[in-house]
Every structure is written in structure tokens, then in C-alpha cells.
């Protein structure tokens, strides 16, 4: 019975021993793969490769040669570069020819032997000859190369390196992934005996090599046999952080060595004593462990006879290093928390400053807006023509701009490109300046109060002025008359008037009609007529209607923005445009869109007003536009009418007794807006490119003259019920007087 139990225990012992050896081999293979992956990779291997995958990856010798060359430059003078091998359907690399990898493997093994590192046979890398221990030799070689690299980094290539395989490799397969991120500190603990005996001042190999080999062999055999007595829960508790691995390992080693020395191997006492005597000569003067030696410490029982316990000193040193690291970590955390608190305080302080600046900026913009409103009120009282300037974007990326500064107060600074910047600066001031990034809505929102006053009985005129290609038609009509977000002032104004009409429908009943004409070669043509080219209109003075008008022009009643859009499309189609050297779609006539508004309130009072939206043709230099024939004739008429407009503006600014309105059909049509009691706004358009500097200066100077014209206080065109009754009585008396016999 006892014999059967012993046999059973022996079999279990063999099974456990084989399992632990397999686990240890897998762990060492994982270590080798991880280091080689980071050092000479990528290898293209899984995290825990099998023996066949591991050998198949290293068969060509290229990764091995690259790794040893990085450690010892020039160890393998020539590395045969091998392209990535083809993968089979099983995921393994296809066999390579012997010549493709034999030279790399041979050179690598020669270099390894020169460094006195563990080597293997070239046949160990053959696919079909994976014998027991062959893969282990390859793994030992790679780990030896890793240890040599670490020693070389630590000692700066001073001293003599002797590879020693640590006997303290005690890992289980279920802890590989948990310990992979902490490979460096665990490697330092496993190589404890290596660091204590393989320093840069060790004695010659012949003097102490036999003692070292005896100790290493004994500890290796004993640790392999004694691993079955270690409870696996200890590893789990260490991995979870419940126990201190240093203290636990010290306790186990001390107990095992004590039992072994007292029971089985009394001769180890003599071996340790002789070895420590040999090592004592170098360690007593140069070893850094001697500085940390504590004379009053309790010696390990295994070395009590010698009076020196180097193993305990090493453990105590590492424990003190861990404590120092913990202290440093706590200090670093505290400093980081202090920095974080300081950062939060600074961020809060910065936020308060930004809030104060934002409040101040809002207050500033509010004051600027109030000042602008007050200025507009003063302008209304004085009757000045308001002038806004809009700068067109630069379409040519290589062109330079003449605009130097755009101020929020309506100031504009222009630089003459032909003069030095200091001497060539010219400053202008208008009611508002819109930069190249301003949208159609931005322009309209600033003119909206003026346009809405039409619904209160005021006559309003808005005209766009500027050289050809400066964007006048885009501002007034928008892009090709289609319903988009970039619709012009014509569409936006009528849309706004419709909204006001619907909002006031319970108080005032409005009727809105529109006319659209053009002045082409000093002829007024109806753009909404079926045959606009043959229609010729006369400008007549209709004082009963409150100003100049075109009674023969087609007048359409509009009820919605859709009606307006259709009529604007018709007018744009009938308007004369042409292609010149300066503009692909140059307007060859002055376009006038007139909106007639008539409202009757609940008391019977009647409001009559007109809104003139004028898109002037652009002034152009004939030598630049390169026009001939009919286009040249059109340019001459355009320049002549604009010159007459300039004469009228000059006369108004100088308050002359005679104003030459009748010199041009354009000035005659705008007489009521320029010389009457209307609200007038001029939109001066500017081309900012340096090539158009002369035309831009002419536009700005003309706009500056316009801003000085005083039209007088605008009047409301309103007739009360009493006035209308009196007018009817007067008409009745006049008729009766004519009917009386004389």
C-alpha cells in the first residue's frame, strides 16, 4: 500500500515538475519574444508564441543579426537582407533556401561566441528537428544577449561580463500578462545574484569560477525541486498587491536555505565561506553595497559563521530603494496636486480677467452703437446724405491690396502702392465701412432703419456707386436674381416691407407697386415691358404725387416676395450687359427699381412714399476696358452721366442757387432724392487691388463730397382726413366757379 502511494506521489511529482518546466519555458520564450520585438522588431509574432512560431520567425537570422549589431556595432559585418517571407494558409512562413539564412545564422553564432554568450546550433532552427531543449538553447541565447545589453548599458562597457542564468525564475503561465507591463523591475529582482557577483571589479574567472558554478548549479536544482512546495495563492496575493513580494521572497529564501544547510547539504556552508572570502577583497573597497551595510543587522543564519550576510544586504538595499521610490512618489503626487491647484487658481483668475475684458468690450460696443444712432439722428436733422463704403474681396491671390486699415468708427486708410507707406497713406471717414468679409445681411441690417421709414411716409433713395467690377450689382441685386442667402438689397428691402405690412395690417392698409427702368445711352427704357428695347419713357414732374415719376412706365402690384423675384428676373434679363476687359458681366446702363407705397390708416389718413433703389453703371477708363464700337459709345454715355452727377453733388455741397439737374436723365430722375426732402444713402464700392488705385481714389473722393451735402430735414408725405376734405371742398368750389355764367 505504501509502495503504491509512493509511486502515485512520484507520478504526480513528475507531472507537476513537467508542467512547471513547460510554464517556465513558455515564460522565458515570452520574455525573449517581448525583448526582441521591442529591440529589433516588429517580428509579427503573437504575445505568447509557440515553439514552432518562435523558431520559424528567427530561422532567417535577420532579426538576430540586427539585434546583436545594435548591441555591439559591427558584430556581424554583413547582414543578408531577406524580404518578408510568404505566408502559407496555415499562418506559418514558407521554408527559405539554406543560403538565404545560413550566412546570417553562422555570422550571428560567431559573434555570440566572441562575446562569450550562450550559443546554439544552426540545426536548432530547422523546422522539422525541434528536439527537446533545442528551443530552450535559442531562448537562452536571446536572454543572454538581453542580459549583456543591460550590463553594457549599466557599466558603460567597463569590466568583464559573465553570463549567469538566474535560478530564481518562478512564474506561472497564468501570470504572464499581468507581469508583462512590469518586466523591468521583476527582471532586476530575478537577476539579484547576477548583480551581486557580476560587477565591474570581480576577480579573474579562474579564481572564483568554480565556486560560482557550484552555487548556481545547486540553487537551480533546488529551486526546480522546491517549487511544488510553494502555494500558488502566494503569487495571486502578490499580483493583487496584498503582500510585499520582497519580504515574502526573503522569508522563503531564508527558510529554504536554512533547512537545506542544516539537513541535506552541510557542505554548502564551506562553499559559501570560501566564495565570500574571495569576493570580500573586491567588495570591501569598491562595491556600492558596502556603503549600505548595517553592522548591527541580524545576519542570515546560513552565513552566521562568516559574520557577513551579503544576500540580506541586497534585499535590504532593494527594500530601501522601494521605500525611497514610494517617498518620491508621494512627494511627486503632492507637488503635482499643488501644481494642479495653482493651475486651477490661475485659470480662474484668467477667466475673471477675460470676463472683465468681455464686459468692457460689450460696453464699448454698446457705446459705439449709441453714438452711431445719435450721429444718424443728427444726420437726419441736418439732412445729410449718408455714405457707406463697401470693399470687394480680392479674387486674384497674387494681387496686393491698397486697404491699410478699416476702423469701426467709419474710418478707412488707403496706401498708394507707388509711394512709400508713410507718405502714401490717405484717410477717409464715412458713416460705415464694410470690409471684404461682410455679408449681404451685414450691409442690409445697417440700412434697414432707413428702408423701413418708407412705410412711415418718407421718400428714400439708395444708390450704388463705384468703378466697373467693384460689386455694385451684387450688392443691389445679388447673384443672378436667384433665391439664395446672398440676395441683394432690392429683394431684402421688399421682403422687409411685406413683413411690416402684415404686422400693421390691423392699423394701416398698404398697397405696394414696383417699377423697373434703365437709363441706356441717355434713354429711359422700361425693363418690365414686353418689348423693353423699343420702349422710350419721358420723365415728368408730378407735384401732386410728391416728386418726379415715370407715369408711362409699367407698374406692377406685388403681394409677396415670389412676385418680386419673378419681376426682378424679368428686369435682369432685359437689362443691357456686356463683356469687357475689366468685367465679364459689365452693366452698360443705370438701373432704377422704384417701390411705390400707399397706405391708408383707420382714421382715413393716406401715406404716399417712394423707395428708389439705383444700381449705377460703373465708371471706366477706355484704355483699360479696351472697348470699341458700340461698347465705346456706351462707356462715353456712362461717364458723361456720372460726370453730371458729380456736378450736381458739387453744386449741392457748395449750396449754389442753380443745380444742373437737367444736364442728364440720371440726375433728373434722382432730383427728388438729391434736392428734395428725402432720405438718401450712397453705397460707394471699392476695388482694393493695387491696379485699380486711381479709380478707387476717385470713388472715395466723390463719396467724401457726397457726405457733405445737406438736403434738409426729411418730410412725411401724409394727408390727414381733414386736409383731404378741404381739398375736396376746394375742388368743388373751383368746378362750380367755372360752371357759373359770366
VOGU-3710 file (C-alpha; in Angstrom, 3 decimals, decimal comma):
1> xxxxxxxxxx> 0,000/0,000/0,000  2,754/2,375/0,968  4,568/1,411/-2,215  1,532/2,378/-4,322  1,199/5,723/-2,559  4,886/6,435/-3,099  4,511/5,520/-6,769  1,469/7,760/-7,098  3,228/10,665/-5,408  6,206/10,149/-7,714
11> xxxxxxxxxx> 3,981/10,277/-10,774  2,232/13,417/-9,505  5,626/14,925/-8,749  6,782/14,157/-12,293  3,611/15,639/-13,779  3,875/18,782/-11,679  7,551/19,084/-12,459  6,919/18,739/-16,204  4,089/21,283/-16,017  6,252/23,770/-14,172
21> xxxxxxxxxx> 9,088/23,273/-16,631  6,694/23,905/-19,524  5,416/27,028/-17,795  8,943/28,218/-17,191  9,896/27,553/-20,820  6,821/29,442/-22,062  7,610/32,377/-19,777  11,222/32,538/-20,912  10,096/32,329/-24,531  7,658/35,180/-23,859
31> xxxxxxxxxx> 10,475/37,223/-22,305  12,734/36,630/-25,299  9,959/37,486/-27,764  8,970/40,661/-25,919  12,531/41,960/-25,761  13,328/41,080/-29,364  10,045/42,627/-30,525  10,839/45,960/-28,920  14,557/45,870/-29,740  14,704/44,580/-33,317
41> xxxxxxxxxx> 11,040/44,181/-34,277  8,425/44,114/-35,425  8,552/40,300/-35,550  4,928/39,674/-36,455  4,518/37,131/-33,605  1,680/36,771/-31,081  2,344/37,790/-27,457  2,781/34,147/-26,377  4,191/32,312/-29,414  4,525/28,578/-29,676
51> xxxxxxxxxx> 7,924/26,931/-30,163  7,262/26,425/-33,863  6,178/30,050/-34,390  9,174/31,290/-32,411  11,727/29,225/-34,381  10,031/29,957/-37,723  10,356/33,710/-37,143  14,089/33,516/-36,302  15,066/30,997/-38,981  16,418/33,550/-41,473
61> xxxxxxxxxx> 18,718/35,071/-38,832  17,994/38,632/-39,900  16,372/39,719/-36,620  19,205/38,093/-34,639  21,893/39,875/-36,658  20,082/43,219/-36,380  19,770/42,803/-32,609  23,438/41,938/-31,976  24,570/44,751/-34,298  22,559/47,241/-32,253
71> xxxxxxxxxx> 24,250/45,968/-29,076  27,762/45,511/-30,486  28,212/47,672/-33,558  29,789/45,735/-36,417  29,467/42,338/-34,722  28,008/40,998/-37,987  29,665/42,965/-40,802  27,218/41,876/-43,467  23,567/41,024/-42,954  21,825/39,287/-45,810
81> xxxxxxxxxx> 18,624/41,275/-46,277  15,702/38,935/-46,796  12,320/40,186/-47,887  9,329/39,308/-45,757  8,617/35,642/-46,405  5,415/34,417/-47,900  2,807/33,114/-45,502  1,176/29,791/-46,047  -2,506/29,098/-45,475  -1,667/27,836/-42,011
91> xxxxxxxxxx> -0,127/31,168/-40,993  3,494/29,829/-40,970  6,316/31,180/-43,080  7,292/29,222/-46,136  10,691/27,463/-45,912  13,545/29,549/-47,240  16,577/28,291/-49,075  19,576/27,378/-46,947  21,702/30,092/-48,481  19,161/32,770/-47,579
101> xxxxxxxxxx> 19,528/32,265/-43,841  22,619/30,106/-43,256  25,048/33,003/-43,676  23,097/35,211/-41,218  22,833/32,414/-38,613  26,507/31,473/-38,979  27,678/35,075/-38,592  25,393/35,535/-35,583  26,737/32,411/-33,823  30,331/33,533/-34,441
111> xxxxxxxxxx> 29,539/36,935/-32,913  27,833/35,312/-29,914  30,861/33,100/-29,237  33,138/36,156/-29,437  31,042/37,781/-26,700  31,180/34,546/-24,609  27,385/34,293/-24,548  25,286/31,092/-24,656  25,062/29,784/-28,184  23,056/27,156/-30,046
121> xxxxxxxxxx> 23,475/25,006/-33,105  22,339/26,159/-36,510  20,332/22,942/-36,757  18,208/24,116/-33,797  16,444/26,490/-36,175  15,373/23,706/-38,543  11,599/23,302/-38,688  11,403/19,519/-38,573  14,070/18,957/-35,910  12,502/20,613/-32,853
131> xxxxxxxxxx> 14,057/18,323/-30,309  13,665/18,671/-26,570  15,825/21,518/-25,371  16,667/22,881/-28,827  14,246/25,810/-28,498  15,473/26,396/-24,957  19,014/26,921/-26,257  17,772/29,592/-28,666  15,787/31,259/-25,871  18,834/31,129/-23,552
141> xxxxxxxxxx> 20,925/32,756/-26,267  18,458/35,630/-26,745  18,048/36,171/-22,993  21,817/36,111/-22,631  22,026/38,748/-25,340  19,415/40,785/-23,448  21,375/40,485/-20,170  24,585/41,507/-21,942  22,847/44,562/-23,380  21,580/45,589/-19,927
151> xxxxxxxxxx> 25,016/45,017/-18,368  26,619/47,079/-21,098  24,223/49,969/-20,504  24,790/49,805/-16,743  28,594/49,565/-16,790  29,341/51,636/-19,927  31,309/48,703/-21,414  33,769/48,655/-18,451  34,786/45,433/-16,711  34,121/41,868/-17,775
161> xxxxxxxxxx> 30,704/40,356/-18,362  29,958/36,741/-17,470  26,562/35,379/-18,342  24,789/33,594/-15,485  21,289/32,238/-15,805  19,309/33,252/-12,736  17,876/30,347/-10,731  15,011/32,470/-9,465  12,665/32,202/-12,431  9,385/31,356/-10,693
171> xxxxxxxxxx> 6,484/32,403/-12,901  3,295/30,636/-13,768  1,603/30,804/-17,110  -1,498/32,452/-15,706  0,623/35,487/-14,596  2,361/36,237/-17,872  0,035/39,026/-18,999  -0,279/40,517/-15,517  3,512/40,792/-15,152  4,367/41,808/-18,723
181> xxxxxxxxxx> 3,961/45,531/-18,046  6,348/45,305/-15,054  9,066/43,275/-16,744  11,916/45,623/-15,897  11,630/45,687/-12,060  10,837/41,966/-11,910  13,856/41,222/-14,091  16,031/43,213/-11,708  14,832/41,121/-8,744  15,253/37,835/-10,601
191> xxxxxxxxxx> 18,795/38,792/-11,537  19,693/39,593/-7,960  22,586/37,160/-7,768  23,829/38,305/-11,195  24,156/41,917/-9,996  25,839/40,875/-6,756  28,541/38,731/-8,397  28,895/40,141/-11,937  30,119/43,698/-11,319  32,900/45,585/-12,997
201> xxxxxxxxxx> 35,507/44,747/-10,294  35,097/40,978/-9,910  38,277/38,856/-9,671  39,509/36,759/-12,563  37,334/33,923/-13,722  39,796/31,191/-12,766  39,957/32,364/-9,166  36,251/32,117/-8,312  34,548/30,481/-11,297  34,302/27,022/-9,695
211> xxxxxxxxxx> 32,611/28,397/-6,578  30,097/30,372/-8,603  29,256/27,438/-10,824  28,719/25,216/-7,773  26,364/27,723/-6,165  24,404/28,372/-9,344  24,038/24,650/-10,102  22,912/23,859/-6,576  20,386/26,715/-6,361  18,975/25,914/-9,781
221> xxxxxxxxxx> 18,382/22,266/-8,942  16,953/23,080/-5,564  14,537/25,762/-6,781  13,194/23,488/-9,505  12,597/20,695/-6,954  11,172/23,009/-4,299  8,716/24,969/-6,430  5,960/22,411/-5,761  6,002/23,363/-2,068  5,116/26,998/-2,756
231> xxxxxxxxxx> 1,434/27,752/-2,566  0,069/29,263/-5,787  -2,128/31,589/-3,751  1,034/33,439/-2,730  1,572/34,508/-6,328  -2,042/35,623/-6,625  -1,757/37,652/-3,413  1,462/39,253/-4,650  -0,073/40,100/-8,033  -3,082/41,668/-6,280
241> xxxxxxxxxx> -0,802/43,737/-4,036  -1,926/42,120/-0,763  1,593/41,074/0,277  5,036/42,606/-0,124  6,891/40,435/-2,647  10,332/41,432/-1,292  9,584/40,468/2,309  7,836/37,236/1,282  10,678/36,199/-1,015  13,257/36,981/1,695
251> xxxxxxxxxx> 11,348/34,837/4,167  11,087/31,882/1,751  14,746/32,004/0,711  15,951/32,216/4,310  13,802/29,267/5,389  14,741/27,110/2,413  18,448/27,796/2,746  18,332/27,151/6,487  16,657/23,764/6,066  18,953/22,799/3,243
261> xxxxxxxxxx> 22,102/23,721/5,109  21,058/22,080/8,355  19,583/18,898/6,858  20,828/17,889/3,470  23,885/19,816/2,337  26,208/20,788/5,176  29,000/21,176/2,631  27,340/24,343/1,247  28,492/26,201/4,357  32,100/25,706/3,317
271> xxxxxxxxxx> 31,359/26,701/-0,295  29,697/29,964/0,788  32,507/30,729/3,195  35,261/30,268/0,621  33,361/32,248/-2,001  32,712/35,166/0,329  36,393/35,260/1,327  37,376/35,574/-2,346  34,711/38,180/-3,054  35,383/40,125/0,127
281> xxxxxxxxxx> 38,594/41,655/-1,227  36,857/43,489/-4,069  33,581/44,205/-2,295  35,314/45,711/0,740  36,736/48,620/-1,310  34,567/49,209/-4,345  31,156/47,560/-4,020  28,307/50,092/-3,532  26,608/47,520/-1,305  29,266/48,065/1,378
291> xxxxxxxxxx> 28,097/51,659/1,861  24,634/50,355/2,718  25,958/47,665/5,104  24,460/47,842/8,577  26,772/46,349/11,180  24,009/45,840/13,719  21,682/43,976/11,353  20,680/40,442/12,067  22,658/38,124/9,804  21,182/35,338/7,767
301> xxxxxxxxxx> 21,541/32,063/9,662  23,114/30,440/6,634  26,067/32,886/6,878  26,143/33,352/10,671  29,531/31,659/10,969  31,108/34,063/8,479  29,791/37,230/10,121  28,745/38,665/6,755  25,364/38,348/5,013  25,619/39,819/1,551
311> xxxxxxxxxx> 22,257/38,392/0,430  20,333/40,159/3,153  22,182/43,381/2,351  20,994/43,158/-1,239  17,390/42,576/-0,175  17,572/45,393/2,356  19,071/47,695/-0,274  16,243/46,977/-2,701  13,676/47,379/0,054  15,158/50,758/0,936
321> xxxxxxxxxx> 15,121/51,711/-2,735  11,438/50,798/-2,890  10,755/52,916/0,185  12,658/55,793/-1,385  10,644/55,375/-4,560  7,407/55,362/-2,566  8,508/58,510/-0,745  9,439/60,107/-4,052  6,074/59,079/-5,499  4,189/60,617/-2,576
331> xxxxxxxxxx> 6,263/63,782/-2,885  5,687/63,923/-6,633  1,944/63,430/-6,155  1,885/66,224/-3,600  3,808/68,537/-5,921  1,516/67,626/-8,791  -1,551/68,372/-6,653  -0,025/71,715/-5,696  0,672/72,492/-9,344  -2,845/71,428/-10,273
341> xxxxxxxxxx> -4,309/73,676/-7,576  -2,130/76,557/-8,746  -3,198/75,912/-12,324  -6,868/75,966/-11,294  -6,351/79,251/-9,450  -4,532/80,774/-12,418  -7,231/79,538/-14,774  -9,951/81,010/-12,579  -8,068/84,301/-12,360  -7,609/84,332/-16,125
351> xxxxxxxxxx> -11,308/83,599/-16,590  -12,196/86,550/-14,372  -9,897/88,796/-16,383  -11,428/87,583/-19,655  -14,894/88,165/-18,219  -13,941/91,705/-17,231  -12,482/92,349/-20,678  -15,592/90,884/-22,310  -17,832/93,106/-20,200  -15,720/96,126/-21,083
361> xxxxxxxxxx> -15,817/95,194/-24,774  -19,602/94,797/-24,673  -19,874/98,165/-23,005  -17,622/99,691/-25,635  -19,660/98,256/-28,497  -22,843/99,428/-26,819  -21,482/102,966/-26,549  -20,318/102,853/-30,178  -23,792/101,745/-31,255  -25,425/104,523/-29,243
371> xxxxxxxxxx> -23,020/107,063/-30,720  -23,813/105,832/-34,207  -27,541/106,120/-33,564  -27,101/109,628/-32,204  -24,943/110,515/-35,189  -27,610/109,191/-37,551  -30,208/111,280/-35,734  -28,043/114,354/-36,193  -27,593/113,447/-39,850  -31,369/113,137/-40,216
381> xxxxxxxxxx> -31,895/116,517/-38,603  -29,271/118,117/-40,827  -30,467/116,177/-43,871  -27,018/114,937/-44,864  -26,609/112,180/-47,413  -25,347/109,095/-45,629  -22,378/107,372/-47,217  -21,397/103,751/-46,668  -18,319/102,171/-48,236  -18,080/98,500/-49,161
391> xxxxxxxxxx> -14,763/96,847/-50,108  -14,883/93,991/-52,582  -12,870/90,805/-51,820  -9,674/90,206/-53,814  -10,225/87,395/-56,311  -6,626/87,270/-57,550  -4,458/85,638/-54,882  -1,310/87,286/-56,259  -2,725/90,825/-56,190  -1,825/93,261/-53,401
401> xxxxxxxxxx> -4,383/95,365/-51,538  -4,333/99,126/-51,058  -6,519/98,984/-47,933  -4,397/99,511/-44,828  -6,984/99,978/-42,055  -10,742/99,636/-41,578  -11,978/101,302/-38,385  -15,187/100,612/-36,512  -15,869/104,350/-36,440  -16,133/104,504/-40,246
411> xxxxxxxxxx> -12,516/105,404/-40,934  -10,655/103,952/-43,916  -6,919/104,229/-44,641  -5,644/103,702/-48,200  -1,982/103,276/-49,162  -0,622/104,441/-52,505  1,449/101,490/-53,830  3,679/103,814/-55,865  4,832/105,811/-52,816  6,474/104,924/-49,507
421> xxxxxxxxxx> 3,986/103,714/-46,940  4,382/106,767/-44,695  3,875/109,312/-47,499  1,253/107,360/-49,429  -1,343/106,965/-46,658  -4,728/108,602/-47,262  -7,511/108,621/-44,683  -11,261/108,878/-45,346  -14,220/108,853/-42,977  -17,750/107,700/-43,758
431> xxxxxxxxxx> -20,827/106,628/-41,832  -19,849/102,973/-42,103  -17,192/100,863/-43,841  -17,805/97,199/-44,716  -14,740/95,005/-45,175  -14,229/92,196/-47,701  -15,735/89,627/-45,315  -19,020/91,498/-44,815  -22,129/89,610/-45,954  -25,261/90,866/-47,692
441> xxxxxxxxxx> -27,145/90,686/-44,397  -24,493/92,832/-42,700  -24,938/95,550/-45,305  -28,726/95,403/-45,211  -29,003/95,429/-41,408  -27,238/98,801/-41,360  -29,597/100,237/-43,988  -32,770/98,625/-42,629  -33,936/101,582/-40,462  -33,667/103,864/-43,479
451> xxxxxxxxxx> -35,654/101,500/-45,694  -38,356/100,911/-43,085  -39,023/104,640/-42,886  -40,675/104,274/-46,314  -43,625/102,675/-44,533  -43,925/105,845/-42,412  -44,277/108,124/-45,451  -40,655/109,162/-46,143  -39,093/109,125/-49,600  -35,853/107,134/-49,604
461> xxxxxxxxxx> -33,150/106,732/-52,234  -30,281/104,234/-52,106  -27,804/104,192/-54,967  -24,665/102,113/-55,533  -21,655/103,946/-56,952  -18,192/102,748/-57,990  -15,979/101,682/-60,844  -16,898/98,791/-63,071  -16,376/95,382/-61,475  -16,449/96,700/-57,891
471> xxxxxxxxxx> -19,576/94,743/-56,871  -22,452/97,241/-57,223  -24,866/94,856/-58,937  -24,022/92,113/-56,454  -24,918/94,414/-53,548  -28,181/95,614/-55,073  -29,491/92,519/-56,899  -27,451/89,582/-55,631  -26,209/86,643/-57,699  -28,235/86,370/-60,938
481> xxxxxxxxxx> -31,531/87,124/-59,189  -31,941/83,630/-57,739  -33,316/82,964/-54,260  -30,177/82,343/-52,225  -28,727/83,506/-48,928  -26,773/86,198/-50,846  -29,805/88,067/-52,169  -29,250/91,785/-52,592  -30,794/94,891/-51,055  -33,606/95,010/-53,639
491> xxxxxxxxxx> -35,031/91,672/-52,575  -34,303/92,088/-48,848  -35,913/95,545/-48,759  -39,160/94,397/-50,361  -39,261/91,318/-48,160  -38,898/93,582/-45,113  -41,656/95,891/-46,367  -44,008/92,927/-46,739  -43,327/91,874/-43,163  -44,096/95,373/-41,873
501> xxxxxxxxxx> -47,241/95,494/-43,956  -48,515/92,243/-42,449  -47,573/93,383/-38,959  -49,507/96,671/-39,303  -52,465/95,356/-41,283  -54,869/95,998/-38,400  -53,881/99,687/-38,326  -52,831/100,597/-41,877  -53,758/99,001/-45,172  -50,759/99,156/-47,524
511> xxxxxxxxxx> -50,560/98,809/-51,289  -47,129/98,185/-52,843  -46,301/98,650/-56,539  -42,963/98,499/-58,304  -41,428/99,913/-61,480  -38,094/98,947/-63,005  -36,362/101,055/-65,664  -32,882/101,609/-67,050  -31,112/104,644/-68,480  -29,230/103,403/-71,544
521> xxxxxxxxxx> -27,411/105,925/-73,730  -29,497/108,762/-72,189  -32,743/106,942/-72,956  -35,152/105,694/-70,295  -36,345/102,151/-71,077  -38,962/100,072/-69,266  -37,406/96,778/-68,119  -40,759/95,217/-67,204  -42,385/95,844/-70,588  -42,753/93,062/-73,127
531> xxxxxxxxxx> -40,610/94,961/-75,652  -38,233/96,890/-73,418  -35,755/97,690/-76,195  -38,290/99,779/-78,170  -39,942/101,485/-75,198  -38,985/105,113/-74,629  -40,165/106,888/-71,469  -40,326/110,560/-70,545  -39,547/111,883/-67,073  -42,379/114,148/-65,916
541> xxxxxxxxxx> -42,850/116,308/-62,858  -45,889/115,198/-60,896  -46,121/117,516/-57,927  -49,400/116,005/-56,858  -47,627/112,732/-56,313  -44,810/114,405/-54,389  -41,926/114,388/-56,867  -40,598/113,114/-60,181  -42,031/109,945/-61,619  -42,447/107,902/-64,777
551> xxxxxxxxxx> -46,190/107,720/-65,359  -45,804/105,795/-68,612  -43,677/103,020/-67,088  -45,303/99,685/-66,364  -46,378/99,434/-62,724  -46,961/96,030/-61,137  -48,701/95,330/-57,874  -46,818/92,866/-55,700  -48,197/90,859/-52,804  -45,301/88,576/-51,872
561> xxxxxxxxxx> -41,587/88,049/-52,314  -42,297/85,497/-55,049  -43,874/88,232/-57,182  -40,849/90,445/-56,585  -38,426/87,685/-57,522  -40,194/86,980/-60,819  -40,228/90,657/-61,790  -36,564/91,089/-60,841  -35,642/88,131/-63,053  -37,507/89,739/-65,948
571> xxxxxxxxxx> -35,770/93,062/-65,383  -32,313/91,472/-65,182  -32,943/89,622/-68,443  -33,901/92,858/-70,256  -31,036/94,937/-68,857  -28,100/95,594/-71,171  -24,883/93,878/-70,072  -21,659/93,156/-71,935  -18,206/91,660/-71,510  -15,207/93,962/-71,191
581> xxxxxxxxxx> -11,568/93,528/-70,256  -12,405/94,594/-66,688  -15,652/92,687/-66,098  -17,179/89,598/-67,674  -20,696/90,895/-66,965  -20,455/94,669/-67,067  -23,670/96,695/-66,721  -23,966/99,125/-69,630  -26,853/101,130/-68,148  -28,144/102,652/-64,918
591> xxxxxxxxxx> -30,871/100,501/-63,348  -33,599/102,036/-61,143  -36,070/99,933/-59,134  -38,827/102,176/-57,732  -41,144/100,933/-54,985  -44,366/102,917/-54,551  -46,048/102,553/-51,169  -49,531/103,854/-50,391  -51,153/103,311/-47,023  -54,496/104,244/-45,508
601> xxxxxxxxxx> -54,969/104,116/-41,761  -58,170/103,673/-39,754  -58,624/107,442/-39,442  -58,675/107,859/-43,201  -55,233/109,460/-43,498  -53,197/108,490/-46,567  -49,430/107,915/-46,744  -47,541/108,093/-50,036  -43,835/107,363/-50,386  -41,261/106,074/-52,860
611> xxxxxxxxxx> -38,161/103,955/-52,483  -35,597/104,311/-55,280  -33,005/101,538/-55,469  -30,427/102,626/-58,058  -27,633/100,472/-59,491  -25,382/102,889/-61,356  -23,232/101,697/-64,211  -19,551/101,671/-63,368  -17,193/104,397/-64,450  -14,394/103,001/-66,581
621> xxxxxxxxxx> -11,255/104,064/-68,384  -11,471/103,239/-72,043  -7,798/102,294/-72,263  -8,305/99,677/-69,517  -11,688/98,317/-70,602  -10,453/98,041/-74,211  -13,934/98,698/-75,624  -14,624/99,720/-79,197  -17,627/100,428/-81,371  -20,969/100,196/-79,576
631> xxxxxxxxxx> -19,308/99,398/-76,235  -17,211/102,573/-76,555  -20,345/104,637/-77,159  -21,961/103,101/-74,059  -18,892/103,899/-71,946  -18,963/107,533/-73,095  -22,635/107,933/-72,131  -21,998/106,282/-68,757  -19,051/108,524/-67,942  -20,976/111,626/-69,075
641> xxxxxxxxxx> -23,973/110,896/-66,854  -21,725/110,151/-63,872  -19,881/113,405/-64,509  -23,218/115,240/-64,413  -23,999/113,511/-61,135  -20,683/114,778/-59,792  -21,546/118,333/-60,894  -24,888/118,144/-59,095  -23,238/116,871/-55,917  -20,645/119,653/-56,065
651> xxxxxxxxxx> -23,333/122,300/-56,539  -25,356/120,931/-53,646  -22,278/120,824/-51,405  -21,479/124,462/-52,271  -25,167/125,460/-51,829  -25,318/127,053/-55,285  -28,524/128,721/-56,356  -28,653/126,719/-59,576  -28,379/122,943/-59,537  -27,836/121,378/-63,020
661> xxxxxxxxxx> -30,331/118,525/-62,705  -31,415/118,654/-66,367  -27,932/118,009/-67,760  -28,567/114,262/-67,559  -31,517/111,884/-67,412  -29,903/110,271/-64,369  -29,772/113,463/-62,297  -33,240/114,444/-63,488  -34,644/111,128/-62,290  -32,880/111,473/-58,924
671> xxxxxxxxxx> -33,784/115,148/-58,461  -36,421/114,469/-55,825  -33,973/112,278/-53,851  -30,967/114,592/-54,147  -32,612/118,008/-53,823  -35,883/117,313/-52,067  -36,762/116,351/-48,533  -35,848/112,673/-48,849  -33,528/110,323/-47,024  -30,611/109,380/-49,263
681> xxxxxxxxxx> -27,894/106,767/-48,849  -24,917/106,223/-51,131  -23,098/102,864/-51,194  -19,592/103,523/-52,510  -17,944/100,336/-53,796  -14,185/99,882/-53,806  -11,878/97,529/-55,689  -8,922/97,025/-53,285  -6,406/95,784/-55,862  -3,336/97,926/-56,468
691> xxxxxxxxxx> -4,008/98,077/-60,237  -7,250/99,972/-59,552  -5,785/102,508/-57,121  -6,576/105,524/-59,339  -10,238/104,570/-59,805  -10,540/103,755/-56,093  -9,228/107,178/-55,097  -11,716/108,862/-57,462  -14,570/106,879/-55,925  -13,530/107,740/-52,363
701> xxxxxxxxxx> -13,107/111,455/-53,117  -16,532/111,577/-54,779  -18,094/109,756/-51,812  -16,462/112,221/-49,424  -18,005/115,147/-51,325  -21,402/113,463/-51,236  -21,224/113,128/-47,447  -21,047/116,932/-47,116  -24,339/117,558/-48,965  -27,223/118,755/-46,740
711> xxxxxxxxxx> -30,685/118,071/-48,137  -32,667/119,461/-45,235  -34,998/117,686/-42,862  -36,934/114,856/-44,478  -40,713/115,357/-44,651  -43,509/112,871/-44,184  -45,841/112,635/-47,183  -49,080/112,282/-45,242  -52,519/113,751/-45,830  -54,967/113,725/-42,949
721> xxxxxxxxxx> -58,697/113,280/-43,365  -59,364/116,947/-42,688  -56,868/118,019/-45,358  -58,450/115,672/-47,855  -61,918/117,058/-47,079  -60,654/120,610/-47,525  -59,085/119,659/-50,857  -62,384/118,162/-51,999  -64,202/121,354/-50,999  -61,693/123,481/-52,905
731> xxxxxxxxxx> -62,091/121,288/-55,973  -65,880/121,579/-55,702  -65,721/125,385/-55,464  -63,364/125,614/-58,410  -65,662/123,465/-60,538  -68,710/125,453/-59,509  -66,940/128,714/-60,334  -66,110/127,503/-63,816  -69,729/126,455/-64,299  -71,143/129,861/-63,289
741> xx> -72,240/132,052/-66,219  -70,330/135,261/-66,710
//
